[in-house]
C-alpha cells in the first residue's frame, strides 16, 4: 500500500444488495503534494474491519481534510436511487453511481496526474470520462488503501441516509438491516401496504409481495360456464375452484360434467375442491317450488344453498374472496345472485363475495368457443330434473 507521486484513485460502492434505497459509490485519492499524517493514514483500513463508530469518526476526518484550503484528500460521491435501479438494473445503476463519483473527483484533479483507477470487483465497466480503463481485481478493498478509504465514505454516507429513513419508518427497523435482507424485514413486508416508496420493486423479496395474488374461491355451477370466469380472474386472483352442484340429475350427467370440470382445471392449472353430491339436500331446499318456472323461486332457492356452502367454505379456509360462475349463463337471474352474495357479506362472513358479471364482453359466447376449441363436454340443460330442457328427443338427459 505504498504511496505514489502520481494519483491512484480507488472506487467502491455501498448498497448493491439491500432491498431498498440507493446504491452509493465513492472515489478517493490522496493529494501527492500534501500527504496526510502517517497517524491518520494508519487509521484508514478496510471499512469491513471497522465498527460503525470508527467509520463515522474517520469519515468526519476525511471530510475535514478534503475541505482544507489545500486539500490533502480528494473524494467524489455518486448516488443512484431505487427508481433508477428498478429501471436499468443494479449492475448498470452501480456503474452510473461510480460514473457520477468520478465526474466529481475529476473536477478537482488533473487527469494527466492519474496513475491508475482501481475498482474492487469484476464488473469490468468502461468510463468515457477516463483516458484508460480501470483495473478490476476482486477483494481489492483489502489490498488497495484507496479502495478501502472509498468504501468508508460510501458506507457512512449511505448509512446516514438510511438512518434518516429509519426515523421515518420505525416499525421497519432499517437501522438493523441496512445492508442485507433479514427475516424481520421480510416479515414486515408481509403486505403491499408495507412496501415504501424507497424499496427496490424489482428485487425478489419485494417483487414477490407485489405479485402476490389474493385467494378467491370460485363456485363452479356447470363447467363450460366456468371457463371464461377462470380465464378472466386468474390474472388477478389465486383461484381455487369449488365444484358443488348436488342439483344435477341424473348421477350419470353429474359424473360427466365433473369429468369435464377436472379436464379444464388441468388445462388451466387451477386447483379444485370437489363438493359432495347431496341431491337430497337439493330436493329439501326446493320442496314446494318444483313447478316454478326457471329463474323463479325454485332456481333462487338453488342459488342460495350453493352460494351459502361456498361462502362458509371460503371463510373456513381463510380465503379472501369468493364468487360464482352462475352469472355467465343467460338462463340465470344475475340480480338475484348478486343479492344473495351481498346477503352473506352483510352477515359478516370473513370472506367477501365479489359480484362479477361474466356475461359482459360476450362472455357466454366465448365460453362456447372455449369448449369447442378444447373439446369440452357442453350440457343441453341447466342440470336439475325440473329444468325446462331436462327432456329432449323423448329421452331423459
Buried (B, 14 or more C-beta within 10 A) or exposed (E): EEEEEEBBBBBBBBBBEBBBBBBBBBBBBBBBEEEBEEEBBEBBBBBEEBEEEBBBBBBEBBEEBBEEEEBBBBBBBBBBBBBBBBEBEBEBBBBBBBBBBBBBBBEBBEEEEBEBBBBBBEBEBEBEEBEEEBEBEEEBBEBBBBBBBBBBBBBBBBBEBBEEBBEEBEEBEBBEBBBEBEEEBBEBBEEEEBBBEBBBBBBEEBBEBEEEEEBBBBBBBBBBBBBBBBBBBBEEBBBBBBBBBBBBBEEEBBEBBBEBBBBBBEEBEBEBBEBEBBBEBBBEBBEEBEEBEBBEEBBBBBBBBBBBBBBBBBBEBEBBBBBBBBBBBEBBBBEBBBBBBEBBBEEEBEBBBBBBEBBEEEBBEBBBEBBEEEEBBBBEBBBBBBBEEBEEEEEEB
